[in-house]
Amino acid sequence: MPSSATGLPLPRLTARDATAEAVAGIAARPGRAAATMLGTVLGVGAFVAVLGLTATGAGQISRQFTVLEDTTVTVQDNGPVNNVAAPGTNPAIGFPADADAVAGHINGVTAAGVWWPVSLPAGASFTSSLALSATASQTVNLLAASPGATAAMGLAMVAGQRLSTYENDTGQHVAVIDTGTAAALGISPARLASDPAVFVDGIAYTVVGVYSSAQRVVTDESAMLIPENTALADFGNPEPGIGNQDEAQMVVATRIGAARAVARQIAAAELPADPSRLVVTSPPSPQNLQGEVSGDLAGLFLVLALISLLIGAVGIANTTLVAVLERTEEIGLRRAVGARPRHIAAQFLAESTALGTLGGLIGTCIGVGTVVIFAAAKDWTAVLNPAYTLPAPLIGSVVGLLAGAYPALRAARTSPLAALRHG
Amino acid sequence: MSAPVIELRGLARTYPGPPPVPALRPADLVIGAGGYVAVTGPSGSGKSTLLHLLGLLDAPTEGSYLLDGLDTSALSDRDRSALRGRRIGIVFQAFHLLPYRTAWENVLLAELYNQTPRGDRLQAALDALDAVGLGHRIDALPSTLSGGECQRVAIARALVNRPSLLLCDEPTGNLDSRNAAALMELLDQLNAAGFTIVVITHDPGVAAHAGRTITISDGVLSDRTGADRA
């Protein structure tokens, strides 16, 4: 639009020209530009890395949590103490005789079975047939377990096998023990072929399997597992009622994510006539745990990232201000060839914003790289939320824009006469 | 006589003190189109003040300055900026080239703000460099150019918009005698091509090229020749 006063088009600086001038201004002093960007690079990099690492860590924790805990449902027999069946009968407990099979019909269940701690008379000892002098010094827990229960416990066998349906149905005197108990009793897993036996309170049980670790129930204790029918015959029924320490329980292994659905159905499936007798425990929602982990450290690191950004802003403001003072001659010259004060301001703002954006871009790359390398080193899955990561360079732009505001104002106020005086 | 490019009516500039300094006392001056005028005078006489006023880099405290018949004293800053960009070309003693830009880019700078389409700008800058005999060095950085060449780039930058007025502030001040002579020859050619030129100088040899010499002393303007040759 030509001015009515002069008939000439008014001076104008297009966005494209301003950008080109800014890039040329930055490219003229690449070393200084790099130093200026450092704060923004660190700030944005820290921001992206912190959010990424937190998300990655939380994702990992929730994954471990899911695998170890989220696939387990526990059912306890909370029946009245006086409701005990006759010794040697099954069902002797709150669970039906076909409890394992019933649970197996629920969608999502991979293995399930009944178990209970067997109450031994005081002073009962564990001795081995191989080394009769060897008596387990530590407390060995004698557990009655259905075949399904030994499967659901997720035993990692080092020798032999888990308790079988045949052994349970026929009440065989067999046992599965952990490696620690085996060592204490002088039973080497390699000598399982010689049918070593363990005497519990005088009753012999042939060791048919040794396991090194378990996922559920017997995760960190010395244990000896015997078939539930054998236990019923040898030691009688477990006492119902939570708090007895030896009430019958059911351990259910489920597919990932199915635990809560299984938990809602299992009591009614096992005991349709009296489902409230069974107390079902399902894992807490993993989302809550993830939220807790994210909240803690992330806050602290985000504050650090914010401080870095502040330092970055001060750095850009400082350098831009120095550049303005240094380039007085250039400013004067630009004014002499027709630039208006706003064009000068726009140029310096564009330069500081471009510096900030570039710093933000580099910082984002470094942040993403940090998360990926960290996750790769830990063998984790890197988790980066695009909603935070993609706009991260814009943080740099905003920092640059704000930091350039005062220097740009100073530049705009520079008198065009300065160009001539400088010469 | 042609229509005046410059017409000063009682133009004066006093720098506010304390104490106030009357750098240019009220002066009247008319320079016609195609004129070639030298302004001479000792240091501190007010030459630079006059140049700043003529270049619209400074505003007078009194009087009026008509450029191409347009009274500039009443104009807003944006209109004065438009006039600087379009109608006035200034050549500085110290060249004032941007050190990190090529000769071509330095000339382009003068077209940056005046709404010329980009393609036209590039061509005009090339033409201007050709006109000053530097068409073969368009991509050279100022640091690789001689002083004479730098000043030619500055002249190309000043005339790329085909201004009404070419203002030269001690254009040979930083040049050796050979380069200075070549430069004055270039100014003579430009004047012959129709440019109105005002040269501020304290060098009588430079002033001799102009058809008209104006002397300034203690802020007082005196027209030695009294007539505009053009």
Interface residues (C-beta under 8 A of the other chain):
Chain A: S3 A5 T6 L8 P9 L10 P11 R12 L13 D17 E21 A24 A27 A28 R29 E329 E330 G332 L333 R334 R335 A336 V337 G338 A339 R340 P341 H343 P416 L417 A419 L420 H422 G423
Chain B: S48 L51 H52 G55 L57 D58 L70 A74 L75 S76 D77 R78 D79 S81 A82 L83 R84 G85 R86 R87 I90 F92 Q93 A94 H96 L98 P99 Y100 R101 E105 L109 A110 L112 Y113 N114 Q115 R157 D169
